[in-house]
C-alpha cells in the first residue's frame, strides 16, 4: 500500500464535523503522540527500559498501535489541508536532503 492509498482509506473513517477540519485532527495528533511517549515512559518506569534496549514483541505491538493512530491523524490533517501524504513525505525528504547537503542536519530552527 502506498501512503496515498493509506490516506484515502483513512479518510473513509474520518467522522469529525466539517467545522472541526484541521483543528480536530491536529489536536488529536498531539494527544496520540503523547500516548506514544506515555507508553515509553511506562516501559522505563515499570520494566526498566533504557534508550538502546531491545523491545519485546508485545512492547513493539503496543507502540505500533499508537503509531497507527498517529499516522491516521497525520493522514487526515494533511487531507484537510489539501495535501497528500506522499507530497508531505516528498517535501520532508527534500528538506532533509538540503540540510544534509549544507551540513546542517543537526542544530535547531525550521529554516536552516
Order of alpha helices (4+ residues) and beta strands (2+ residues): alpha-alpha-alpha-alpha
